Amino acid sequence: MGNISKIGRIFYGIAIAETGFQTIYYHDFPYMLLPPKHSWVPGFAILAFISGIILILAGACLVFEKKTRQISLLLGGVLLLIFCFCYIPYELMASPNYMHFGEWENAAKELALAGGAFVIAGCFSGKNENSLIRFLGKLIPFGTIIFSITIISFGIDHFLYAKEASDYVPSWIPNHMFWMYFAGVALFGSGIGITLNIKRGLAATLLGSMIFIWFISLHIPRVIASPFADLGDEVASAFLALAYSGVAFVIAGAIKKVA
């Protein structure tokens, strides 16, 4: 793997591990990992604790490159199952606003993490794999597409909800609406480029760099200002951005490796 892919994998692994720490600390999952109204599940606190431990170990394995392919495939498989059997039923049967595009934002965030896991798995070869890992390996070609389609959806969100989200732009930056639309165009364009393999390496590099700049300039100050509000949602959002930046860098590095 090239250096940019290695950096991206480390970013993603750190984000997954942080998700685990946050799950243990709050005895609940970060807002994007499960649909709301799930605390009724029997033994939920124990489930959260065990899941947190697993996420920390998975993140550590990704950072230190230990059984990376297997861990990534299992993580991607679990995240994909959550999207299919938790988020989709919740949106269609429990959410009154399932026809609103923005209502699916958290589902898309979770799905992007699943796509990212498959992207990372695709950077490592496998041998002597069991049947489950071989089966999950068949999903690797879809990882990049899953991730890029969710990026396109985030770009559309920036247009549909620009006014509501404009406060996320730091106060010291002028013309908030311009930057919301600019970000929407950048997300949409990079997502299209990655999906259709149009200058995919360049699109992924620019996307990863842009999101990492957001992580530093937008998310970190918000985390410092309110790290514990709403079960640490700002922290979760920050490390989610770091994960997406990492996935984009892995895609860019994979293209450069092929070239």
Residue pairs with C-beta under 8 A, 6 or more apart in sequence:
1 9
1 123
1 253
1 254
1 257
2 253
2 256
2 257
3 253
4 205
4 208
4 249
4 250
4 252
4 253
4 256
5 123
5 249
5 250
5 252
5 253
5 254
5 257
6 253
7 246
7 249
8 120
8 208
8 245
8 246
8 247
8 248
8 249
8 250
8 251
8 252
8 253
9 62
9 63
9 65
9 68
9 120
9 123
9 246
9 250
10 62
10 63
10 246
11 212
11 242
11 243
11 245
11 246
11 249
12 62
12 116
12 117
12 120
12 242
12 243
12 246
12 247
12 250
13 58
13 59
13 60
13 61
13 62
13 63
13 246
14 59
14 63
14 239
14 242
15 59
15 239
15 240
15 242
15 243
15 246
16 55
16 58
16 59
16 62
16 75
16 113
16 243
17 55
17 56
17 58
17 59
17 60
17 63
18 59
18 235
18 239
19 30
19 33
19 55
19 59
19 236
19 239
20 51
20 52
20 53
20 54
20 55
20 56
20 57
20 58
20 59
21 52
21 56
22 30
22 52
22 232
22 235
22 236
23 29
23 30
23 33
23 48
23 49
23 51
23 52
23 55
24 48
24 49
24 52
24 53
24 56
25 232
26 48
26 231
26 232
27 45
27 48
27 49
28 39
28 44
28 48
28 231
29 38
29 48
29 51
30 231
30 232
30 233
30 236
31 106
31 230
31 231
31 233
31 236
32 106
32 109
32 110
32 113
32 236
32 240
33 82
33 110
34 82
34 86
35 86
35 87
35 90
35 91
35 94
35 106
35 107
36 90
37 90
37 94
38 44
38 86
41 47
58 71
58 74
58 75
60 66
61 67
61 68
61 71
62 68
62 71
62 72
62 120
68 120
68 121
68 123
68 124
69 121
69 124
69 125
69 126
69 133
69 137
70 126
70 129
70 133
72 117
72 118
72 120
72 121
72 124
73 117
73 118
73 121
73 133
73 136
73 137
73 139
73 140
74 133
74 136
75 117
76 114
76 115
76 116
76 117
76 118
76 121
76 136
76 139
76 143
77 136
77 139
79 110
79 111
79 113
79 114
79 117
80 111
80 114
80 139
82 110
82 114
83 107
83 110
83 111
83 114
87 106
87 107
87 110
87 111
88 107
91 98
91 103
91 104
91 107
92 98
95 103
97 103
98 104
101 153
101 156
101 157
101 160
102 157
102 160
102 161
104 153
105 153
105 154
105 157
108 150
108 153
108 154
109 150
109 240
111 146
111 150
112 146
112 147
112 150
112 151
112 244
112 247
113 240
113 243
114 146
115 142
115 143
115 144
115 145
115 146
115 147
115 148
115 150
115 247
116 143
116 147
116 243
116 244
116 246
116 247
116 250
117 143
118 139
118 140
118 142
118 143
118 144
118 146
119 140
119 143
119 144
119 147
119 247
119 250
119 251
119 254
120 247
120 250
121 136
121 137
121 140
121 143
122 140
122 141
122 143
122 144
122 254
123 250
123 253
123 254
123 257
126 133
126 134
126 137
129 137
144 194
144 251
145 195
147 194
147 247
147 251
148 190
148 191
148 192
148 194
148 195
149 191
149 195
150 191
151 187
151 190
151 191
151 194
151 207
151 244
152 187
152 188
152 191
152 192
152 195
154 187
154 191
155 183
155 184
155 185
155 186
155 187
155 188
155 189
155 191
156 184
156 188
157 165
157 184
158 165
158 180
158 181
158 183
158 184
158 187
159 181
159 184
162 177
162 180
162 181
162 184
163 177
165 180
166 176
166 177
166 180
167 176
168 218
168 222
169 176
169 179
169 180
169 218
170 217
170 218
170 221
173 179
183 210
186 206
186 207
186 210
187 207
189 203
190 203
190 204
190 206
190 207
190 210
190 248
191 207
192 198
193 199
193 200
193 202
193 203
193 204
194 200
194 203
194 204
194 207
194 251
200 251
200 252
200 255
201 251
201 252
201 255
201 256
201 259
202 252
204 248
204 249
204 251
204 252
204 255
205 248
205 249
205 252
207 245
207 248
208 244
208 245
208 246
208 247
208 248
208 249
208 252
209 245
211 241
211 244
211 245
211 248
212 241
212 242
212 245
214 241
215 238
215 241
215 242
215 245
218 241
219 234
219 237
219 238
219 241
220 238
222 234
222 237
222 238
223 234
223 235
223 238
225 234
226 234
227 234
227 235
